[in-house]
Amino acid sequence: MTTDAISRIRRFQRAVTSEIGVLDESFLGRGRPLGPARLLNAIGGGRSEVSELRSYLQLDSGLMSRLLRGLEAEGLIEIEAGAEDSRRRNVKLTAAGEVEYTAYETLSNTQAQAMLNKHQAPDRLLAAMDLVASAMGRDRITYEQVDPRDERAISCLQAYYAELAARLEHGFDVTLSADPDAADMRPPRGSFILALSDGLPLGCVGLKGTDKGYSEVKRLWVSPAARGLGVSRRLMTELERIAAETGVALLRLDTNRALPEALALYQKSGWTEIERFNDDPYPDYFFEKRVTPV
């Protein structure tokens, strides 16, 4: 195998385009190429406004119009003017479109499973795919406030707890921490933020409300696949913005010496080290930061 970086990347590109059928005139055997199939998938996945679809698929307006006309001519979609602004157009699937969307979903899932079946260590293959997808989708990562009981939030928290259990000297038991159920990370007292890549969670952070004159930053975690992409810093920026908008003037947080990446982030982003302010059994360092309420 060549060690030249560019050649290795191009090999990867050829392998992916061949495997998923990018060049096929009939993607997954449904009679249309990948372009209109991807648009149909995006509409069926809940995106309806034309400008949103164009941005999500990164299409120019001309190609977007041609793809929409093609699906409309097949009777798979209906295009309507927006109720509040006629210049904004919305798209929805017809009954026939729903059938095609479901067929594509089934075939795509089968194709994905077949890819996993080719490798003796599917978890390693998935980890590699996650790494590539996160890097390629870096500019499209979004940040959303959710309830910490949201299943995507729970998946992040479980991964975070598992990592702490592996990295901390004496393990980790969330029931020994304050607010193990994250009840104070829900509005109006607090907030919980997810970093999302095409709907899948890459990281999280919580803003915990208190009655002590400050709010706490809790459970900052980023998937190993997305580390080094600036996600943790962006999560913290979003949290500080939300704190300011809700009138919070002082933030505090703590961290463990086994998490040097977190410690470095706080030291480089304006946090001041202070004395211990809680009786949580796990942290070694304590910080605070003032924000200007909006």
Residue frames relative to the residue before (quaternion, step in Angstrom):
aa qw qx qy qz dx dy dz
M 1.0000 0.0000 0.0000 0.0000 0.00 0.00 0.00
T 0.4794 -0.6754 0.4791 0.2906 3.55 -0.91 0.89
T 0.3348 -0.7375 0.5504 0.2025 3.55 -1.12 0.65
D 0.4526 0.6797 -0.4573 0.3523 3.58 1.26 0.02
A 0.4782 -0.7212 0.4175 0.2772 3.61 -0.61 1.17
I 0.6724 0.5009 -0.3130 0.4461 3.59 0.85 -0.93
S 0.6551 0.5096 -0.3149 0.4603 3.59 0.92 -0.86
R 0.6502 0.5123 -0.3210 0.4602 3.59 1.01 -0.76
I 0.6372 0.5143 -0.3296 0.4699 3.58 1.01 -0.75
R 0.6764 0.4883 -0.3023 0.4612 3.59 0.91 -0.88
R 0.5933 0.5409 -0.3595 0.4756 3.58 1.10 -0.63
F 0.6425 0.5223 -0.3150 0.4639 3.56 0.96 -0.88
Q 0.6565 0.5168 -0.3124 0.4521 3.59 0.91 -0.90
R 0.6644 0.4963 -0.3099 0.4650 3.59 0.92 -0.86
A 0.6433 0.5271 -0.3279 0.4482 3.57 0.99 -0.83
V 0.6803 0.4922 -0.2952 0.4557 3.58 0.90 -0.92
T 0.6811 0.4875 -0.3099 0.4499 3.60 0.80 -0.95
S 0.6502 0.5061 -0.3176 0.4693 3.58 1.06 -0.70
E 0.6757 0.5259 -0.2933 0.4253 3.56 0.91 -0.95
I 0.7695 0.3565 -0.2018 0.4900 3.59 0.88 -0.90
G 0.5066 -0.6996 0.4007 0.3056 3.60 1.23 0.00
V 0.1505 0.8260 -0.5285 0.1256 3.58 1.04 0.74
L 0.7402 0.4242 -0.2274 0.4695 3.60 0.98 -0.84
D 0.4892 0.6750 -0.4343 0.3412 3.58 1.23 -0.11
E 0.4375 -0.6824 0.5185 0.2723 3.57 -1.00 0.79
S 0.7542 0.2328 -0.1482 0.5958 3.56 1.23 -0.48
F 0.1990 -0.8213 0.5265 0.0934 3.56 0.15 1.33
L 0.8450 -0.0246 -0.0591 0.5310 3.55 -0.76 1.16
G 0.6227 -0.6124 0.3150 0.3714 3.55 1.18 0.66
R 0.5197 0.6648 -0.4012 0.3564 3.61 1.21 0.41
G 0.6407 -0.6070 0.3098 0.3537 3.59 1.21 0.35
R 0.7494 0.2729 -0.2092 0.5659 3.62 1.21 0.17
P 0.5583 -0.6280 0.4175 0.3458 3.62 -1.09 0.59
L 0.7598 -0.4156 0.2604 0.4267 3.55 -1.35 0.11
G 0.6067 0.6108 -0.3622 0.3573 3.62 0.91 -0.86
P 0.7385 0.3838 -0.2432 0.4982 3.61 0.61 -1.03
A 0.5978 0.5550 -0.3677 0.4466 3.60 1.11 -0.56
R 0.6552 0.4999 -0.3085 0.4751 3.60 0.99 -0.82
L 0.6359 0.5147 -0.3302 0.4708 3.58 1.01 -0.75
L 0.6363 0.5202 -0.3227 0.4694 3.58 0.97 -0.83
N 0.6442 0.5257 -0.3108 0.4605 3.57 1.01 -0.83
A 0.6608 0.5111 -0.3094 0.4543 3.59 0.95 -0.87
I 0.6490 0.5014 -0.3144 0.4782 3.59 1.01 -0.79
G 0.6811 0.4833 -0.2845 0.4706 3.56 0.92 -0.91
G 0.6608 0.5202 -0.2971 0.4522 3.55 1.19 -0.53
G 0.7057 -0.5007 0.2508 0.4340 3.58 1.26 0.15
R 0.5805 0.5506 -0.3992 0.4478 3.60 1.20 -0.01
S 0.0664 -0.8540 0.5160 -0.0115 3.58 -0.65 1.06
E 0.6671 0.4937 -0.3218 0.4558 3.61 1.06 -0.61
V 0.5524 -0.6701 0.3814 0.3168 3.57 -0.77 1.07
S 0.6735 0.4869 -0.3155 0.4580 3.61 0.85 -0.86
E 0.6170 0.5317 -0.3419 0.4687 3.60 1.09 -0.67
L 0.6519 0.5126 -0.3079 0.4663 3.57 0.96 -0.87
R 0.6550 0.5183 -0.3122 0.4527 3.58 0.94 -0.89
S 0.6641 0.4934 -0.2995 0.4752 3.56 0.99 -0.85
Y 0.6573 0.5254 -0.3105 0.4421 3.57 0.91 -0.90
L 0.7569 0.3709 -0.1952 0.5014 3.58 0.93 -0.91
Q 0.3388 -0.7744 0.4658 0.2618 3.57 1.36 -0.11
L 0.3591 0.7250 -0.4914 0.3223 3.54 0.86 1.09
D 0.4382 -0.6442 0.5347 0.3272 3.56 -1.13 0.53
S 0.6811 -0.5380 0.3123 0.3863 3.55 -1.19 0.57
G 0.6285 0.5525 -0.3441 0.4259 3.60 1.04 -0.71
L 0.6868 0.4589 -0.2826 0.4876 3.57 0.83 -0.96
M 0.6160 0.5478 -0.3507 0.4445 3.57 1.00 -0.78
S 0.6609 0.5104 -0.3083 0.4557 3.60 0.90 -0.90
R 0.6590 0.5084 -0.3164 0.4550 3.59 0.94 -0.84
L 0.6594 0.5013 -0.3140 0.4640 3.58 0.94 -0.83
L 0.6479 0.5111 -0.3195 0.4658 3.59 0.97 -0.81
R 0.6535 0.5089 -0.3244 0.4569 3.58 0.92 -0.85
G 0.6426 0.5356 -0.3247 0.4413 3.57 1.01 -0.80
L 0.6857 0.4641 -0.2883 0.4809 3.59 0.90 -0.90
E 0.6246 0.5300 -0.3377 0.4637 3.57 1.08 -0.70
A 0.6508 0.5196 -0.3129 0.4567 3.58 0.98 -0.84
E 0.6617 0.4867 -0.2999 0.4851 3.59 1.14 -0.59
G 0.4761 -0.6843 0.4335 0.3423 3.58 1.24 -0.17
L 0.4790 0.6980 -0.4158 0.3324 3.58 1.22 0.44
I 0.7913 0.1761 -0.0945 0.5779 3.60 1.20 -0.46
E 0.2024 -0.7190 0.6431 0.1687 3.51 -1.40 0.27
I 0.1984 -0.7802 0.5867 0.0872 3.56 -0.98 0.90
E 0.0207 -0.8119 0.5820 -0.0409 3.56 -0.77 1.06
A 0.5150 -0.6052 0.5018 0.3416 3.55 -1.23 0.51
G 0.5722 -0.6065 0.4305 0.3454 3.56 -1.11 0.69
A 0.5640 -0.6310 0.4171 0.3314 3.58 -1.03 0.79
E 0.7638 0.3597 -0.1896 0.5013 3.58 0.99 -0.83
D 0.7845 0.1050 -0.0486 0.6092 3.59 1.17 -0.51
S 0.3415 -0.7889 0.4776 0.1816 3.57 -0.31 1.27
R 0.5969 0.5679 -0.3702 0.4291 3.58 1.22 -0.34
R 0.6548 0.4606 -0.3068 0.5147 3.57 1.23 -0.36
R 0.1766 -0.8148 0.5486 0.0631 3.56 -0.66 1.12
N 0.1940 -0.7767 0.5932 0.0843 3.53 -1.06 0.85
V 0.2169 -0.7769 0.5847 0.0871 3.55 -1.13 0.77
K 0.0364 0.7813 -0.6231 0.0025 3.56 -1.07 0.71
L 0.5354 -0.6272 0.4621 0.3262 3.54 -1.20 0.54
T 0.3809 -0.6580 0.5928 0.2654 3.54 -1.19 0.62
A 0.7100 -0.4026 0.3270 0.4764 3.57 -1.26 -0.06
A 0.6510 0.4983 -0.3115 0.4806 3.58 1.00 -0.82
G 0.6309 0.5366 -0.3243 0.4569 3.56 1.08 -0.74
E 0.6222 0.5358 -0.3360 0.4614 3.57 1.04 -0.75
V 0.6317 0.5294 -0.3288 0.4610 3.57 1.02 -0.80
E 0.6719 0.4901 -0.2944 0.4709 3.59 0.92 -0.93
Y 0.6300 0.5374 -0.3312 0.4524 3.58 0.96 -0.84
T 0.6692 0.4953 -0.2952 0.4686 3.58 0.89 -0.93
A 0.6404 0.5256 -0.3242 0.4567 3.58 1.01 -0.82
Y 0.6546 0.5043 -0.3074 0.4719 3.58 0.96 -0.86
E 0.6343 0.5332 -0.3352 0.4484 3.59 0.96 -0.84
T 0.6654 0.5072 -0.3004 0.4580 3.58 0.90 -0.91
L 0.6898 0.4769 -0.2766 0.4693 3.57 0.88 -0.97
S 0.6484 0.5173 -0.3194 0.4582 3.60 0.99 -0.80
N 0.6415 0.5125 -0.3243 0.4697 3.58 1.00 -0.77
T 0.6402 0.5177 -0.3173 0.4705 3.57 1.03 -0.80
Q 0.6458 0.5193 -0.3116 0.4649 3.57 0.99 -0.86
A 0.6516 0.5175 -0.3096 0.4601 3.58 0.98 -0.87
Q 0.6516 0.5073 -0.3166 0.4668 3.58 0.95 -0.83
A 0.6289 0.5360 -0.3335 0.4538 3.57 1.05 -0.76
M 0.6153 0.5368 -0.3439 0.4636 3.60 1.06 -0.71
L 0.6666 0.4979 -0.3018 0.4655 3.58 0.92 -0.88
N 0.6552 0.5421 -0.3107 0.4246 3.56 1.01 -0.82
K 0.6050 0.5795 -0.3535 0.4162 3.60 1.22 -0.38
H 0.7296 0.4083 -0.2198 0.5026 3.59 1.21 -0.41
Q 0.4742 -0.6946 0.4667 0.2736 3.57 -0.95 0.89
A 0.7550 0.2501 -0.1551 0.5859 3.60 1.23 -0.43
P 0.1542 -0.8471 0.5004 0.0911 3.61 0.36 1.21
D 0.5999 0.5598 -0.3742 0.4320 3.60 1.07 -0.58
R 0.6404 0.5062 -0.3239 0.4783 3.59 1.03 -0.73
L 0.6382 0.5227 -0.3237 0.4633 3.56 1.01 -0.79
L 0.6565 0.5031 -0.3053 0.4719 3.59 0.95 -0.87
A 0.6382 0.5254 -0.3302 0.4557 3.59 0.97 -0.81
A 0.6485 0.5047 -0.3140 0.4755 3.58 1.02 -0.79
M 0.6460 0.5144 -0.3155 0.4675 3.58 1.00 -0.81
D 0.6353 0.5292 -0.3230 0.4604 3.57 1.00 -0.85
L 0.6434 0.5304 -0.3172 0.4517 3.57 0.97 -0.86
V 0.6840 0.4791 -0.2826 0.4719 3.58 0.89 -0.95
A 0.6717 0.5057 -0.3037 0.4483 3.58 0.87 -0.95
S 0.6511 0.5140 -0.3206 0.4573 3.59 0.99 -0.79
A 0.6670 0.4978 -0.3032 0.4641 3.57 0.94 -0.87
M 0.6972 0.4674 -0.2809 0.4654 3.58 0.88 -0.91
G 0.7443 0.3933 -0.2175 0.4941 3.58 1.09 -0.66
R 0.2475 0.8217 -0.4900 0.1534 3.58 1.25 0.26
D 0.7281 0.4472 -0.2550 0.4526 3.59 0.82 -0.93
R 0.6984 0.4441 -0.2690 0.4926 3.58 1.27 -0.17
I 0.3885 0.7023 -0.4987 0.3275 3.60 1.23 0.30
T 0.1510 -0.7939 0.5862 0.0571 3.56 -0.89 0.96
Y 0.2794 -0.7524 0.5796 0.1411 3.55 -1.28 0.46
E 0.0069 -0.8348 0.5421 -0.0957 3.54 -0.58 1.21
Q 0.3758 -0.6959 0.5635 0.2387 3.55 -1.06 0.80
V 0.0361 0.7954 -0.6017 0.0631 3.58 -0.84 0.99
D 0.5759 -0.5222 0.4815 0.4048 3.52 -1.35 0.12
P 0.4871 -0.6776 0.4508 0.3168 3.66 -0.82 0.83
R 0.6088 0.5287 -0.3611 0.4684 3.60 1.28 -0.10
D 0.3991 0.6961 -0.4766 0.3592 3.59 1.33 0.00
E 0.5520 -0.6493 0.4002 0.3371 3.61 -0.89 0.88
R 0.6198 0.5278 -0.3519 0.4620 3.61 1.11 -0.59
A 0.6355 0.5120 -0.3215 0.4802 3.57 1.05 -0.76
I 0.6429 0.5287 -0.3227 0.4506 3.56 0.94 -0.87
S 0.6423 0.5210 -0.3362 0.4505 3.61 0.96 -0.80
C 0.6410 0.5065 -0.3212 0.4790 3.61 1.04 -0.75
L 0.6722 0.5062 -0.3018 0.4481 3.57 0.87 -0.94
Q 0.6477 0.5128 -0.3266 0.4591 3.58 0.96 -0.80
A 0.6454 0.5041 -0.3166 0.4787 3.58 1.03 -0.79
Y 0.6286 0.5399 -0.3180 0.4607 3.57 1.08 -0.81
Y 0.6708 0.4902 -0.2998 0.4689 3.59 0.88 -0.94
A 0.6470 0.5206 -0.3220 0.4545 3.59 0.97 -0.83
E 0.6558 0.5007 -0.3157 0.4685 3.59 1.00 -0.80
L 0.6371 0.5123 -0.3339 0.4693 3.59 0.98 -0.79
A 0.6386 0.5363 -0.3294 0.4428 3.58 0.95 -0.84
A 0.6942 0.4680 -0.2696 0.4758 3.57 1.08 -0.75
R 0.7599 0.4213 -0.2130 0.4469 3.60 0.97 -0.81
L 0.6592 0.5098 -0.3288 0.4443 3.61 1.02 -0.67
E 0.6198 -0.6051 0.3605 0.3459 3.55 -0.99 0.88
H 0.7961 0.2463 -0.1205 0.5394 3.58 0.94 -0.86
G 0.6155 -0.5595 0.3471 0.4331 3.57 1.17 0.49
F 0.3057 -0.7429 0.5642 0.1908 3.56 -1.29 -0.23
D 0.0239 -0.7612 0.6479 -0.0149 3.53 -1.04 0.93
V 0.3748 -0.7728 0.4649 0.2149 3.57 -0.34 1.25
T 0.6034 0.5784 -0.3714 0.4041 3.61 1.09 -0.53
L 0.6339 0.5172 -0.3356 0.4669 3.60 1.24 -0.28
S 0.6008 0.5571 -0.3540 0.4510 3.58 1.31 -0.18
A 0.5727 -0.5557 0.4619 0.3872 3.54 -1.26 0.38
D 0.8494 0.0918 -0.0960 0.5107 3.58 -1.07 0.81
P 0.0353 0.8431 -0.5358 0.0302 3.63 0.69 1.00
D 0.6965 0.4611 -0.2763 0.4753 3.60 1.13 -0.51
A 0.4125 -0.7440 0.4391 0.2890 3.61 1.32 0.08
A 0.2357 0.8063 -0.5132 0.1759 3.60 1.12 0.59
D 0.7046 0.4488 -0.2658 0.4812 3.59 1.07 -0.70
M 0.5978 0.5313 -0.3737 0.4697 3.59 1.25 0.28
R 0.5736 0.5330 -0.3947 0.4807 3.53 1.23 0.54
P 0.5740 -0.5806 0.4333 0.3818 3.61 -1.08 0.62
P 0.5942 -0.1498 -0.7822 -0.1128 1.53 -2.19 1.17
R 0.5305 0.6611 -0.4103 0.3363 3.62 1.21 -0.17
G 0.8342 0.0230 0.0381 0.5497 3.57 0.96 -0.79
S 0.3093 -0.7261 0.5799 0.2020 3.54 -1.26 -0.43
F 0.1376 -0.7609 0.6262 0.0994 3.55 -1.25 0.45
I 0.1378 -0.8244 0.5489 0.0121 3.57 -0.68 1.14
L 0.1601 -0.7648 0.6183 0.0846 3.55 -1.06 0.86
A 0.2808 -0.6682 0.6553 0.2128 3.52 -1.28 0.58
L 0.0797 -0.8320 0.5487 -0.0193 3.58 -0.67 1.13
S 0.1129 -0.7592 0.6383 0.0591 3.53 -1.06 0.85
D 0.8136 -0.1654 0.0563 0.5546 3.56 -0.33 1.29
G 0.7608 -0.3965 0.1848 0.4794 3.55 0.98 0.93
L 0.6605 0.4886 -0.3133 0.4763 3.59 1.20 -0.34
P 0.4583 -0.7159 0.4524 0.2698 3.62 -0.86 0.91
L 0.1795 -0.7839 0.5898 0.0737 3.54 -1.02 0.95
G 0.8129 -0.0731 0.0879 0.5710 3.58 1.14 -0.46
C 0.1473 -0.7961 0.5834 0.0650 3.55 -1.28 0.23
V 0.0269 0.7535 -0.6557 -0.0406 3.52 -1.39 0.19
G 0.2244 -0.7907 0.5581 0.1138 3.56 -1.08 0.72
L 0.2249 -0.7152 0.6446 0.1497 3.54 -1.24 0.65
K 0.1303 -0.8240 0.5511 0.0208 3.55 -0.40 1.29
G 0.3186 -0.7530 0.5476 0.1780 3.55 -0.70 1.09
T 0.0658 -0.7825 0.6181 0.0349 3.58 -1.14 0.68
D 0.4373 -0.6584 0.5345 0.2994 3.56 -1.33 0.02
K 0.5354 0.6626 -0.3634 0.3771 3.57 1.25 0.46
G 0.6337 -0.5535 0.3325 0.4261 3.59 1.22 0.28
Y 0.7526 0.2253 -0.1884 0.5893 3.60 1.25 0.26
S 0.3147 -0.6928 0.6035 0.2384 3.55 -1.36 0.20
E 0.3456 -0.7547 0.5252 0.1875 3.57 -1.13 0.61
V 0.3449 -0.6800 0.6080 0.2214 3.52 -1.24 0.67
K 0.0156 0.8227 -0.5636 0.0722 3.56 -0.67 1.12
R 0.8813 0.1712 -0.0940 0.4303 3.50 -1.38 0.45
L 0.1913 0.7572 -0.5884 0.2094 3.56 0.76 1.04
W 0.1714 0.7781 -0.5809 0.1666 3.57 -0.67 1.15
V 0.0630 -0.7713 0.6327 0.0294 3.54 -1.13 0.77
S 0.5417 -0.6279 0.4531 0.3270 3.56 -0.96 0.86
P 0.5784 -0.5884 0.4283 0.3684 3.61 -1.02 0.71
A 0.6249 0.5626 -0.3366 0.4238 3.60 1.10 -0.65
A 0.7606 0.3653 -0.1934 0.5007 3.60 1.17 -0.52
R 0.4444 0.6981 -0.4629 0.3176 3.59 1.21 0.12
G 0.7417 0.3548 -0.2945 0.4872 3.53 -1.01 0.86
L 0.6305 0.5398 -0.3250 0.4534 3.58 1.31 0.03
G 0.5715 -0.6209 0.3726 0.3861 3.60 1.26 0.12
V 0.3700 0.7601 -0.4725 0.2490 3.59 1.24 0.22
S 0.6618 0.5074 -0.3260 0.4453 3.61 0.87 -0.85
R 0.6483 0.5045 -0.3246 0.4688 3.59 0.97 -0.78
R 0.6622 0.4962 -0.3122 0.4667 3.59 0.99 -0.81
L 0.6107 0.5392 -0.3500 0.4624 3.60 1.04 -0.71
M 0.6672 0.4943 -0.2992 0.4701 3.57 0.96 -0.86
T 0.6268 0.5299 -0.3339 0.4635 3.59 1.03 -0.74
E 0.6489 0.5057 -0.3096 0.4768 3.58 0.98 -0.86
L 0.6514 0.5171 -0.3197 0.4540 3.57 0.94 -0.85
E 0.6605 0.4986 -0.3122 0.4666 3.59 0.92 -0.84
R 0.6253 0.5302 -0.3382 0.4621 3.58 1.05 -0.73
I 0.6671 0.4934 -0.2988 0.4716 3.58 0.90 -0.89
A 0.6245 0.5388 -0.3345 0.4559 3.56 0.99 -0.83
A 0.6654 0.5031 -0.3019 0.4615 3.58 0.91 -0.92
E 0.6726 0.5079 -0.2964 0.4492 3.58 0.98 -0.87
T 0.7189 0.4107 -0.2481 0.5029 3.59 1.15 -0.52
G 0.6213 -0.6131 0.3143 0.3732 3.58 1.25 0.35
V 0.4313 0.6877 -0.4755 0.3391 3.58 1.23 0.26
A 0.2097 -0.8087 0.5415 0.0939 3.59 -0.81 1.01
L 0.7971 0.1934 -0.0869 0.5654 3.60 1.15 -0.54
L 0.1183 -0.7810 0.6121 0.0375 3.53 -0.94 1.01
R 0.0613 -0.7783 0.6230 0.0476 3.54 -1.14 0.66
L 0.0084 0.7844 -0.6202 0.0009 3.56 -1.25 0.46
D 0.1771 -0.7559 0.6143 0.1413 3.52 -1.34 0.20
T 0.0500 -0.7945 0.6043 0.0324 3.56 -1.23 0.38
N 0.4647 -0.6799 0.5076 0.2533 3.53 -1.32 0.38
R 0.5900 -0.6059 0.4017 0.3512 3.59 -1.09 0.66
A 0.6045 0.5636 -0.3554 0.4366 3.59 1.23 -0.33
L 0.6832 0.4330 -0.2714 0.5216 3.59 1.31 -0.03
P 0.0554 -0.8568 0.5119 0.0272 3.62 0.56 1.11
E 0.5875 0.5751 -0.3797 0.4243 3.60 1.12 -0.56
A 0.6594 0.4944 -0.3028 0.4786 3.58 0.96 -0.87
L 0.6412 0.5325 -0.3219 0.4491 3.55 0.94 -0.90
A 0.6636 0.4999 -0.3046 0.4657 3.59 0.93 -0.87
L 0.6211 0.5460 -0.3419 0.4463 3.59 1.00 -0.80
Y 0.6929 0.4751 -0.2902 0.4583 3.59 0.81 -0.97
Q 0.6631 0.5170 -0.3098 0.4439 3.57 0.96 -0.83
K 0.7210 0.4425 -0.2415 0.4755 3.58 1.13 -0.67
S 0.7501 0.4123 -0.2109 0.4721 3.60 1.18 -0.30
G 0.7497 -0.4873 0.2195 0.3904 3.54 0.96 0.90
W 0.4988 0.6398 -0.4453 0.3789 3.59 1.19 0.30
T 0.2813 -0.7651 0.5638 0.1325 3.57 -1.06 0.84
E 0.4070 -0.7148 0.5100 0.2517 3.58 -0.80 0.97
I 0.0629 -0.8006 0.5956 -0.0160 3.58 -0.93 0.95
E 0.6551 -0.4803 0.3953 0.4288 3.56 -1.34 -0.03
R 0.6765 -0.4702 0.3667 0.4322 3.59 -1.25 0.35
F 0.1014 -0.8122 0.5734 0.0370 3.58 -0.96 0.90
N 0.7608 0.2610 -0.1996 0.5597 3.61 1.22 0.14
D 0.4555 -0.6831 0.4967 0.2814 3.57 -1.30 0.10
D 0.2443 0.7662 -0.5415 0.2449 3.57 1.20 0.60
P 0.4383 -0.7489 0.4285 0.2517 3.65 -0.74 0.96
Y 0.6898 0.5564 -0.2751 0.3728 3.61 1.16 -0.41
P 0.7059 0.5053 -0.3195 0.3799 3.68 0.79 -0.76
D 0.2681 -0.7400 0.5983 0.1507 3.52 -1.35 0.56
Y 0.7696 0.2559 -0.1280 0.5708 3.58 1.18 -0.58
F 0.1250 -0.7890 0.6007 0.0315 3.54 -1.15 0.76
F 0.0503 -0.8156 0.5756 -0.0317 3.55 -0.91 0.99
E 0.0666 -0.7647 0.6332 0.0991 3.53 -1.36 0.25
K 0.0714 -0.7776 0.6239 0.0307 3.54 -1.31 0.45
R 0.3108 -0.7428 0.5641 0.1826 3.55 -0.95 0.88
V 0.1019 -0.7681 0.6300 0.0534 3.54 -1.07 0.82
T 0.4347 -0.6898 0.5166 0.2614 3.53 -1.20 0.54
P 0.3666 -0.7437 0.5079 0.2335 3.62 -0.45 1.16
V 0.4138 -0.6936 0.5388 0.2396 3.55 -1.10 0.77
